[in-house]
Amino acid sequence: MKILLIEDEPMIAMLLEDFVDMLDHEAAGPAETVEAALAAVSDGGFDAAIMDINLNGQKAWDVAGAMRAASIPFAISSGAADSEIPADYAHAPLLKKPYTLADVEDVLKQLQADI
């Protein structure tokens, strides 16, 4: 499975990419801004995404909406409280920061089931 990584923190993006690779999936990206993430969704070429909801101080809900419109499953990666996630996206798997390899593995299994 090819996973688009939407993450603005370079160290977190590298860790997530390593985790995805260790779990025998392919990482794409990272998309570091809302604009880059929207372009990646438009271009396609990936099966699912793990998306940070705060990209350089900008909320990424437009990206979530674009993925939902394109029927691309995604997980939300966040250190924020669950209450900050709009009800429209409460169905998405949540990857709480800081996360472990096992957490990423669980989320990837959920995403794979949605493909």
N, CA, C and O atoms as CSV, one atom per row, in Angstrom:
chain,resi,resn,atom,element,x,y,z
A,1,MET,N,N,0.849,-1.162,0.000
A,1,MET,CA,C,0.000,0.000,0.000
A,1,MET,C,C,0.902,1.234,0.000
A,1,MET,O,O,1.893,1.279,0.729
A,2,LYS,N,N,0.565,2.225,-0.807
A,2,LYS,CA,C,1.323,3.472,-0.868
A,2,LYS,C,C,0.584,4.511,-0.019
A,2,LYS,O,O,-0.600,4.779,-0.227
A,3,ILE,N,N,1.318,5.092,0.948
A,3,ILE,CA,C,0.739,6.000,1.929
A,3,ILE,C,C,1.297,7.408,1.738
A,3,ILE,O,O,2.508,7.612,1.822
A,4,LEU,N,N,0.421,8.377,1.482
A,4,LEU,CA,C,0.835,9.768,1.428
A,4,LEU,C,C,0.988,10.278,2.855
A,4,LEU,O,O,0.073,10.155,3.669
A,5,LEU,N,N,2.141,10.846,3.148
A,5,LEU,CA,C,2.404,11.426,4.455
A,5,LEU,C,C,2.212,12.932,4.357
A,5,LEU,O,O,2.861,13.600,3.552
A,6,ILE,N,N,1.322,13.454,5.176
A,6,ILE,CA,C,1.042,14.890,5.209
A,6,ILE,C,C,1.489,15.363,6.584
A,6,ILE,O,O,0.781,15.194,7.577
A,7,GLU,N,N,2.670,15.955,6.624
A,7,GLU,CA,C,3.304,16.302,7.901
A,7,GLU,C,C,4.286,17.449,7.673
A,7,GLU,O,O,5.098,17.393,6.749
A,8,ASP,N,N,4.220,18.491,8.511
A,8,ASP,CA,C,5.090,19.648,8.340
A,8,ASP,C,C,6.349,19.613,9.201
A,8,ASP,O,O,7.259,20.411,8.982
A,9,GLU,N,N,6.421,18.721,10.159
A,9,GLU,CA,C,7.609,18.616,11.014
A,9,GLU,C,C,8.565,17.577,10.417
A,9,GLU,O,O,8.242,16.389,10.394
A,10,PRO,N,N,9.741,18.010,9.933
A,10,PRO,CA,C,10.649,17.086,9.245
A,10,PRO,C,C,11.017,15.834,10.048
A,10,PRO,O,O,11.043,14.736,9.492
A,11,MET,N,N,11.299,15.981,11.333
A,11,MET,CA,C,11.690,14.810,12.137
A,11,MET,C,C,10.538,13.821,12.276
A,11,MET,O,O,10.749,12.610,12.214
A,12,ILE,N,N,9.331,14.326,12.462
A,12,ILE,CA,C,8.161,13.452,12.564
A,12,ILE,C,C,7.907,12.777,11.223
A,12,ILE,O,O,7.591,11.588,11.174
A,13,ALA,N,N,8.045,13.533,10.134
A,13,ALA,CA,C,7.851,12.962,8.797
A,13,ALA,C,C,8.853,11.840,8.532
A,13,ALA,O,O,8.492,10.800,7.981
A,14,MET,N,N,10.117,12.050,8.925
A,14,MET,CA,C,11.135,11.007,8.720
A,14,MET,C,C,10.838,9.771,9.560
A,14,MET,O,O,10.985,8.645,9.084
A,15,LEU,N,N,10.425,9.973,10.796
A,15,LEU,CA,C,10.071,8.843,11.656
A,15,LEU,C,C,8.886,8.079,11.072
A,15,LEU,O,O,8.901,6.850,11.013
A,16,LEU,N,N,7.876,8.803,10.647
A,16,LEU,CA,C,6.698,8.160,10.071
A,16,LEU,C,C,7.051,7.404,8.792
A,16,LEU,O,O,6.557,6.301,8.558
A,17,GLU,N,N,7.903,7.999,7.971
A,17,GLU,CA,C,8.348,7.320,6.752
A,17,GLU,C,C,9.088,6.024,7.097
A,17,GLU,O,O,8.867,4.994,6.460
A,18,ASP,N,N,9.961,6.073,8.099
A,18,ASP,CA,C,10.667,4.864,8.536
A,18,ASP,C,C,9.679,3.800,9.020
A,18,ASP,O,O,9.812,2.626,8.673
A,19,PHE,N,N,8.697,4.205,9.813
A,19,PHE,CA,C,7.694,3.252,10.314
A,19,PHE,C,C,6.924,2.618,9.158
A,19,PHE,O,O,6.724,1.403,9.136
A,20,VAL,N,N,6.494,3.434,8.202
A,20,VAL,CA,C,5.741,2.913,7.046
A,20,VAL,C,C,6.601,1.912,6.281
A,20,VAL,O,O,6.123,0.844,5.898
A,21,ASP,N,N,7.868,2.255,6.059
A,21,ASP,CA,C,8.786,1.351,5.350
A,21,ASP,C,C,9.004,0.054,6.135
A,21,ASP,O,O,8.996,-1.030,5.551
A,22,MET,N,N,9.197,0.159,7.457
A,22,MET,CA,C,9.414,-1.030,8.289
A,22,MET,C,C,8.206,-1.968,8.260
A,22,MET,O,O,8.338,-3.173,8.473
A,23,LEU,N,N,7.044,-1.408,7.999
A,23,LEU,CA,C,5.815,-2.200,7.968
A,23,LEU,C,C,5.481,-2.675,6.552
A,23,LEU,O,O,4.359,-3.097,6.272
A,24,ASP,N,N,6.483,-2.598,5.663
A,24,ASP,CA,C,6.381,-3.106,4.287
A,24,ASP,C,C,5.344,-2.386,3.440
A,24,ASP,O,O,4.668,-2.991,2.609
A,25,HIS,N,N,5.233,-1.090,3.667
A,25,HIS,CA,C,4.402,-0.241,2.813
A,25,HIS,C,C,5.317,0.819,2.217
A,25,HIS,O,O,6.471,0.957,2.624
A,26,GLU,N,N,4.795,1.563,1.253
A,26,GLU,CA,C,5.590,2.595,0.585
A,26,GLU,C,C,5.094,3.968,1.010
A,26,GLU,O,O,3.892,4.235,0.995
A,27,ALA,N,N,6.019,4.831,1.387
A,27,ALA,CA,C,5.669,6.194,1.784
A,27,ALA,C,C,5.803,7.134,0.589
A,27,ALA,O,O,6.733,7.015,-0.209
A,28,ALA,N,N,4.866,8.065,0.480
A,28,ALA,CA,C,4.918,9.135,-0.523
A,28,ALA,C,C,4.922,10.461,0.230
A,28,ALA,O,O,4.362,10.574,1.321
A,29,GLY,N,N,5.552,11.445,-0.362
A,29,GLY,CA,C,5.606,12.753,0.286
A,29,GLY,C,C,6.905,12.895,1.063
A,29,GLY,O,O,7.901,12.255,0.727
A,30,PRO,N,N,6.905,13.696,2.058
A,30,PRO,CA,C,5.750,14.287,2.727
A,30,PRO,C,C,5.268,15.572,2.048
A,30,PRO,O,O,6.045,16.322,1.459
A,31,ALA,N,N,3.971,15.791,2.152
A,31,ALA,CA,C,3.384,17.074,1.791
A,31,ALA,C,C,3.419,17.909,3.063
A,31,ALA,O,O,2.872,17.503,4.088
A,32,GLU,N,N,4.060,19.072,3.002
A,32,GLU,CA,C,4.312,19.862,4.211
A,32,GLU,C,C,3.362,21.033,4.396
A,32,GLU,O,O,3.365,21.665,5.452
A,33,THR,N,N,2.545,21.336,3.386
A,33,THR,CA,C,1.602,22.448,3.459
A,33,THR,C,C,0.239,21.985,2.974
A,33,THR,O,O,0.119,20.945,2.326
A,34,VAL,N,N,-0.782,22.760,3.291
A,34,VAL,CA,C,-2.127,22.444,2.800
A,34,VAL,C,C,-2.128,22.443,1.277
A,34,VAL,O,O,-2.724,21.564,0.654
A,35,GLU,N,N,-1.466,23.420,0.681
A,35,GLU,CA,C,-1.428,23.512,-0.783
A,35,GLU,C,C,-0.759,22.289,-1.398
A,35,GLU,O,O,-1.259,21.735,-2.377
A,36,ALA,N,N,0.363,21.866,-0.834
A,36,ALA,CA,C,1.066,20.685,-1.357
A,36,ALA,C,C,0.224,19.432,-1.179
A,36,ALA,O,O,0.206,18.564,-2.052
A,37,ALA,N,N,-0.468,19.334,-0.062
A,37,ALA,CA,C,-1.313,18.160,0.183
A,37,ALA,C,C,-2.486,18.131,-0.792
A,37,ALA,O,O,-2.824,17.072,-1.320
A,38,LEU,N,N,-3.112,19.286,-1.037
A,38,LEU,CA,C,-4.218,19.336,-2.009
A,38,LEU,C,C,-3.736,18.957,-3.405
A,38,LEU,O,O,-4.437,18.264,-4.142
A,39,ALA,N,N,-2.543,19.413,-3.766
A,39,ALA,CA,C,-1.975,19.048,-5.072
A,39,ALA,C,C,-1.723,17.545,-5.144
A,39,ALA,O,O,-1.988,16.923,-6.173
A,40,ALA,N,N,-1.217,16.960,-4.069
A,40,ALA,CA,C,-0.961,15.514,-4.039
A,40,ALA,C,C,-2.256,14.731,-4.165
A,40,ALA,O,O,-2.305,13.721,-4.867
A,41,VAL,N,N,-3.302,15.185,-3.495
A,41,VAL,CA,C,-4.599,14.505,-3.606
A,41,VAL,C,C,-5.103,14.602,-5.040
A,41,VAL,O,O,-5.617,13.624,-5.584
A,42,SER,N,N,-4.964,15.752,-5.645
A,42,SER,CA,C,-5.391,15.945,-7.032
A,42,SER,C,C,-4.610,15.052,-7.996
A,42,SER,O,O,-5.176,14.495,-8.937
A,43,ASP,N,N,-3.306,14.924,-7.751
A,43,ASP,CA,C,-2.447,14.102,-8.615
A,43,ASP,C,C,-2.689,12.613,-8.409
A,43,ASP,O,O,-2.519,11.828,-9.342
A,44,GLY,N,N,-3.085,12.208,-7.198
A,44,GLY,CA,C,-3.329,10.797,-6.902
A,44,GLY,C,C,-2.042,9.997,-6.834
A,44,GLY,O,O,-0.970,10.539,-6.568
A,45,GLY,N,N,-2.165,8.701,-7.080
A,45,GLY,CA,C,-1.003,7.827,-7.071
A,45,GLY,C,C,-0.678,7.231,-5.718
A,45,GLY,O,O,0.409,6.686,-5.531
A,46,PHE,N,N,-1.595,7.324,-4.775
A,46,PHE,CA,C,-1.403,6.703,-3.475
A,46,PHE,C,C,-2.727,6.077,-3.040
A,46,PHE,O,O,-3.794,6.429,-3.545
A,47,ASP,N,N,-2.635,5.147,-2.098
A,47,ASP,CA,C,-3.809,4.384,-1.675
A,47,ASP,C,C,-4.522,4.961,-0.462
A,47,ASP,O,O,-5.738,4.830,-0.327
A,48,ALA,N,N,-3.765,5.599,0.417
A,48,ALA,CA,C,-4.303,6.134,1.664
A,48,ALA,C,C,-3.334,7.205,2.163
A,48,ALA,O,O,-2.256,7.393,1.599
A,49,ALA,N,N,-3.733,7.901,3.226
A,49,ALA,CA,C,-2.882,8.967,3.745
A,49,ALA,C,C,-2.920,8.992,5.267
A,49,ALA,O,O,-3.892,8.583,5.902
A,50,ILE,N,N,-1.820,9.490,5.823
A,50,ILE,CA,C,-1.756,9.841,7.240
A,50,ILE,C,C,-1.530,11.339,7.259
A,50,ILE,O,O,-0.532,11.833,6.733
A,51,MET,N,N,-2.463,12.065,7.870
A,51,MET,CA,C,-2.517,13.504,7.748
A,51,MET,C,C,-2.439,14.202,9.101
A,51,MET,O,O,-3.272,13.974,9.978
A,52,ASP,N,N,-1.437,15.047,9.258
A,52,ASP,CA,C,-1.384,15.951,10.403
A,52,ASP,C,C,-2.459,17.014,10.163
A,52,ASP,O,O,-2.616,17.489,9.038
A,53,ILE,N,N,-3.189,17.384,11.197
A,53,ILE,CA,C,-4.274,18.351,10.992
A,53,ILE,C,C,-3.823,19.803,11.105
A,53,ILE,O,O,-4.583,20.713,10.774
A,54,ASN,N,N,-2.598,20.029,11.568
A,54,ASN,CA,C,-2.089,21.383,11.697
A,54,ASN,C,C,-0.791,21.477,10.905
A,54,ASN,O,O,0.248,20.976,11.334
A,55,LEU,N,N,-0.862,22.120,9.755
A,55,LEU,CA,C,0.305,22.247,8.882
A,55,LEU,C,C,0.766,23.692,8.868
A,55,LEU,O,O,0.127,24.559,8.272
A,56,ASN,N,N,1.879,23.937,9.529
A,56,ASN,CA,C,2.439,25.289,9.594
A,56,ASN,C,C,1.407,26.297,10.084
A,56,ASN,O,O,1.317,27.407,9.559
A,57,GLY,N,N,0.634,25.913,11.085
A,57,GLY,CA,C,-0.358,26.804,11.669
A,57,GLY,C,C,-1.678,26.873,10.928
A,57,GLY,O,O,-2.580,27.604,11.338
A,58,GLN,N,N,-1.808,26.126,9.846
A,58,GLN,CA,C,-3.037,26.122,9.047
A,58,GLN,C,C,-3.739,24.769,9.216
A,58,GLN,O,O,-3.115,23.721,9.052
A,59,LYS,N,N,-5.015,24.792,9.538
A,59,LYS,CA,C,-5.779,23.553,9.675
A,59,LYS,C,C,-5.963,22.917,8.300
A,59,LYS,O,O,-6.159,23.618,7.308
A,60,ALA,N,N,-5.899,21.596,8.247
A,60,ALA,CA,C,-5.901,20.865,6.982
A,60,ALA,C,C,-7.243,20.196,6.680
A,60,ALA,O,O,-7.281,19.167,6.005
A,61,TRP,N,N,-8.325,20.760,7.165
A,61,TRP,CA,C,-9.624,20.119,6.931
A,61,TRP,C,C,-10.026,20.132,5.464
A,61,TRP,O,O,-10.771,19.253,5.032
A,62,ASP,N,N,-9.553,21.109,4.681
A,62,ASP,CA,C,-9.832,21.104,3.237
A,62,ASP,C,C,-9.198,19.872,2.579
A,62,ASP,O,O,-9.751,19.307,1.636
A,63,VAL,N,N,-8.052,19.473,3.084
A,63,VAL,CA,C,-7.381,18.281,2.557
A,63,VAL,C,C,-8.206,17.043,2.891
A,63,VAL,O,O,-8.395,16.174,2.041
A,64,ALA,N,N,-8.693,16.962,4.118
A,64,ALA,CA,C,-9.544,15.833,4.512
A,64,ALA,C,C,-10.790,15.772,3.630
A,64,ALA,O,O,-11.206,14.695,3.203
A,65,GLY,N,N,-11.377,16.927,3.362
A,65,GLY,CA,C,-12.548,16.973,2.491
A,65,GLY,C,C,-12.243,16.512,1.075
A,65,GLY,O,O,-13.045,15.811,0.458
A,66,ALA,N,N,-11.082,16.906,0.559
A,66,ALA,CA,C,-10.674,16.486,-0.789
A,66,ALA,C,C,-10.452,14.980,-0.844
A,66,ALA,O,O,-10.821,14.328,-1.821
A,67,MET,N,N,-9.844,14.427,0.212
A,67,MET,CA,C,-9.631,12.977,0.227
A,67,MET,C,C,-10.958,12.239,0.326
A,67,MET,O,O,-11.159,11.225,-0.342
A,68,ARG,N,N,-11.860,12.743,1.151
A,68,ARG,CA,C,-13.167,12.098,1.265
A,68,ARG,C,C,-13.895,12.152,-0.076
A,68,ARG,O,O,-14.501,11.162,-0.485
A,69,ALA,N,N,-13.845,13.295,-0.765
A,69,ALA,CA,C,-14.493,13.433,-2.071
A,69,ALA,C,C,-13.888,12.475,-3.098
A,69,ALA,O,O,-14.583,12.004,-3.999
A,70,ALA,N,N,-12.588,12.189,-2.957
A,70,ALA,CA,C,-11.898,11.275,-3.872
A,70,ALA,C,C,-11.955,9.820,-3.399
A,70,ALA,O,O,-11.363,8.942,-4.027
A,71,SER,N,N,-12.662,9.562,-2.298
A,71,SER,CA,C,-12.780,8.212,-1.716
A,71,SER,C,C,-11.427,7.619,-1.350
A,71,SER,O,O,-11.191,6.428,-1.549
A,72,ILE,N,N,-10.543,8.449,-0.816
A,72,ILE,CA,C,-9.227,8.007,-0.363
A,72,ILE,C,C,-9.272,7.922,1.158
A,72,ILE,O,O,-9.514,8.931,1.819
A,73,PRO,N,N,-9.044,6.744,1.726
A,73,PRO,CA,C,-9.053,6.640,3.183
A,73,PRO,C,C,-7.851,7.368,3.793
A,73,PRO,O,O,-6.765,7.400,3.214
A,74,PHE,N,N,-8.069,7.949,4.969
A,74,PHE,CA,C,-6.998,8.674,5.633
A,74,PHE,C,C,-7.135,8.538,7.137
A,74,PHE,O,O,-8.217,8.312,7.677
A,75,ALA,N,N,-5.996,8.684,7.786
A,75,ALA,CA,C,-5.941,8.737,9.247
A,75,ALA,C,C,-5.498,10.132,9.634
A,75,ALA,O,O,-4.754,10.789,8.904
A,76,ILE,N,N,-5.957,10.572,10.776
A,76,ILE,CA,C,-5.585,11.874,11.303
A,76,ILE,C,C,-4.478,11.673,12.335
A,76,ILE,O,O,-4.609,10.878,13.266
A,77,SER,N,N,-3.396,12.406,12.148
A,77,SER,CA,C,-2.275,12.378,13.082
A,77,SER,C,C,-2.289,13.693,13.842
A,77,SER,O,O,-2.228,14.768,13.247
A,78,SER,N,N,-2.369,13.596,15.172
A,78,SER,CA,C,-2.483,14.829,15.937
A,78,SER,C,C,-2.049,14.653,17.381
A,78,SER,O,O,-2.175,13.579,17.968
A,79,GLY,N,N,-1.544,15.724,17.925
A,79,GLY,CA,C,-1.277,15.789,19.354
A,79,GLY,C,C,-2.380,16.548,20.063
A,79,GLY,O,O,-2.346,16.704,21.284
A,80,ALA,N,N,-3.358,17.021,19.306
A,80,ALA,CA,C,-4.467,17.805,19.854
A,80,ALA,C,C,-5.508,16.907,20.505
A,80,ALA,O,O,-5.486,15.686,20.347
A,81,ALA,N,N,-6.390,17.515,21.215
A,81,ALA,CA,C,-7.488,16.781,21.852
A,81,ALA,C,C,-8.458,16.271,20.795
A,81,ALA,O,O,-8.657,16.912,19.763
A,82,ASP,N,N,-9.056,15.122,21.058
A,82,ASP,CA,C,-10.033,14.547,20.138
A,82,ASP,C,C,-11.165,15.517,19.836
A,82,ASP,O,O,-11.740,15.479,18.749
A,83,SER,N,N,-11.489,16.386,20.788
A,83,SER,CA,C,-12.604,17.315,20.613
A,83,SER,C,C,-12.337,18.345,19.518
A,83,SER,O,O,-13.269,19.010,19.067
A,84,GLU,N,N,-11.091,18.490,19.084
A,84,GLU,CA,C,-10.767,19.425,18.013
A,84,GLU,C,C,-11.073,18.863,16.630
A,84,GLU,O,O,-10.979,19.584,15.636
A,85,ILE,N,N,-11.434,17.596,16.556
A,85,ILE,CA,C,-11.728,16.966,15.273
A,85,ILE,C,C,-13.207,17.149,14.972
A,85,ILE,O,O,-14.056,16.712,15.748
A,86,PRO,N,N,-13.528,17.802,13.835
A,86,PRO,CA,C,-14.934,17.994,13.489
A,86,PRO,C,C,-15.669,16.665,13.346
A,86,PRO,O,O,-15.081,15.657,12.955
A,87,ALA,N,N,-16.935,16.676,13.663
A,87,ALA,CA,C,-17.753,15.460,13.602
A,87,ALA,C,C,-17.707,14.813,12.218
A,87,ALA,O,O,-17.800,13.591,12.102
A,88,ASP,N,N,-17.564,15.625,11.170
A,88,ASP,CA,C,-17.497,15.091,9.798
A,88,ASP,C,C,-16.351,14.113,9.609
A,88,ASP,O,O,-16.406,13.253,8.730
A,89,TYR,N,N,-15.301,14.236,10.435
A,89,TYR,CA,C,-14.113,13.410,10.268
A,89,TYR,C,C,-13.858,12.488,11.450
A,89,TYR,O,O,-12.785,11.895,11.559
A,90,ALA,N,N,-14.833,12.368,12.328
A,90,ALA,CA,C,-14.681,11.517,13.517
A,90,ALA,C,C,-14.522,10.042,13.151
A,90,ALA,O,O,-14.040,9.252,13.962
A,91,HIS,N,N,-14.922,9.667,11.941
A,91,HIS,CA,C,-14.807,8.281,11.482
A,91,HIS,C,C,-13.357,7.888,11.168
A,91,HIS,O,O,-13.016,6.705,11.168
A,92,ALA,N,N,-12.521,8.876,10.905
A,92,ALA,CA,C,-11.137,8.591,10.493
A,92,ALA,C,C,-10.336,8.032,11.662
A,92,ALA,O,O,-10.478,8.495,12.794
A,93,PRO,N,N,-9.498,7.041,11.393
A,93,PRO,CA,C,-8.624,6.550,12.460
A,93,PRO,C,C,-7.761,7.697,12.990
A,93,PRO,O,O,-7.361,8.586,12.239
A,94,LEU,N,N,-7.486,7.662,14.279
A,94,LEU,CA,C,-6.705,8.713,14.913
A,94,LEU,C,C,-5.361,8.148,15.366
A,94,LEU,O,O,-5.300,7.155,16.090
A,95,LEU,N,N,-4.298,8.793,14.930
A,95,LEU,CA,C,-2.944,8.436,15.318
A,95,LEU,C,C,-2.455,9.540,16.249
A,95,LEU,O,O,-2.015,10.599,15.801
A,96,LYS,N,N,-2.538,9.275,17.551
A,96,LYS,CA,C,-2.200,10.281,18.561
A,96,LYS,C,C,-0.689,10.407,18.702
A,96,LYS,O,O,0.022,9.413,18.852
A,97,LYS,N,N,-0.209,11.658,18.651
A,97,LYS,CA,C,1.213,11.938,18.869
A,97,LYS,C,C,1.458,12.030,20.367
A,97,LYS,O,O,0.611,12.556,21.089
A,98,PRO,N,N,2.570,11.545,20.848
A,98,PRO,CA,C,3.597,10.781,20.126
A,98,PRO,C,C,3.125,9.336,19.922
A,98,PRO,O,O,2.442,8.771,20.776
A,99,TYR,N,N,3.488,8.763,18.808
A,99,TYR,CA,C,3.042,7.412,18.501
A,99,TYR,C,C,4.227,6.461,18.352
A,99,TYR,O,O,5.379,6.873,18.218
A,100,THR,N,N,3.895,5.185,18.379
A,100,THR,CA,C,4.892,4.121,18.275
A,100,THR,C,C,4.706,3.370,16.960
A,100,THR,O,O,3.740,3.599,16.232
A,101,LEU,N,N,5.629,2.485,16.672
A,101,LEU,CA,C,5.512,1.629,15.497
A,101,LEU,C,C,4.220,0.822,15.566
A,101,LEU,O,O,3.539,0.667,14.553
A,102,ALA,N,N,3.877,0.313,16.729
A,102,ALA,CA,C,2.640,-0.469,16.874
A,102,ALA,C,C,1.409,0.384,16.586
A,102,ALA,O,O,0.444,-0.102,15.995
A,103,ASP,N,N,1.431,1.649,16.996
A,103,ASP,CA,C,0.308,2.549,16.704
A,103,ASP,C,C,0.141,2.743,15.199
A,103,ASP,O,O,-0.975,2.698,14.680
A,104,VAL,N,N,1.247,2.957,14.511
A,104,VAL,CA,C,1.207,3.148,13.053
A,104,VAL,C,C,0.734,1.864,12.381
A,104,VAL,O,O,-0.044,1.910,11.429
A,105,GLU,N,N,1.198,0.727,12.871
A,105,GLU,CA,C,0.760,-0.550,12.304
A,105,GLU,C,C,-0.748,-0.708,12.437
A,105,GLU,O,O,-1.405,-1.131,11.486
A,106,ASP,N,N,-1.304,-0.383,13.582
A,106,ASP,CA,C,-2.757,-0.477,13.783
A,106,ASP,C,C,-3.506,0.430,12.813
A,106,ASP,O,O,-4.504,0.017,12.223
A,107,VAL,N,N,-3.035,1.652,12.645
A,107,VAL,CA,C,-3.697,2.593,11.740
A,107,VAL,C,C,-3.603,2.111,10.290
A,107,VAL,O,O,-4.576,2.209,9.542
A,108,LEU,N,N,-2.456,1.599,9.896
A,108,LEU,CA,C,-2.320,1.097,8.522
A,108,LEU,C,C,-3.253,-0.078,8.259
A,108,LEU,O,O,-3.795,-0.203,7.162
A,109,LYS,N,N,-3.442,-0.927,9.242
A,109,LYS,CA,C,-4.402,-2.036,9.092
A,109,LYS,C,C,-5.811,-1.501,8.905
A,109,LYS,O,O,-6.567,-2.018,8.083
A,110,GLN,N,N,-6.170,-0.469,9.661
A,110,GLN,CA,C,-7.498,0.131,9.508
A,110,GLN,C,C,-7.669,0.755,8.127
A,110,GLN,O,O,-8.712,0.603,7.491
A,111,LEU,N,N,-6.633,1.458,7.670
A,111,LEU,CA,C,-6.701,2.075,6.347
A,111,LEU,C,C,-6.796,1.037,5.243
A,111,LEU,O,O,-7.546,1.207,4.283
A,112,GLN,N,N,-6.033,-0.036,5.383
A,112,GLN,CA,C,-6.051,-1.100,4.373
A,112,GLN,C,C,-7.436,-1.723,4.275
A,112,GLN,O,O,-7.882,-2.083,3.185
A,113,ALA,N,N,-8.113,-1.852,5.399
A,113,ALA,CA,C,-9.462,-2.417,5.405
A,113,ALA,C,C,-10.453,-1.497,4.683
A,113,ALA,O,O,-11.496,-1.956,4.215
A,114,ASP,N,N,-10.132,-0.206,4.592
A,114,ASP,CA,C,-11.030,0.760,3.954
A,114,ASP,C,C,-10.789,0.911,2.461
A,114,ASP,O,O,-11.531,1.618,1.779
A,115,ILE,N,N,-9.760,0.254,1.954
A,115,ILE,CA,C,-9.446,0.379,0.507
A,115,ILE,C,C,-10.312,-0.557,-0.294
A,115,ILE,O,O,-10.203,-0.603,-1.519
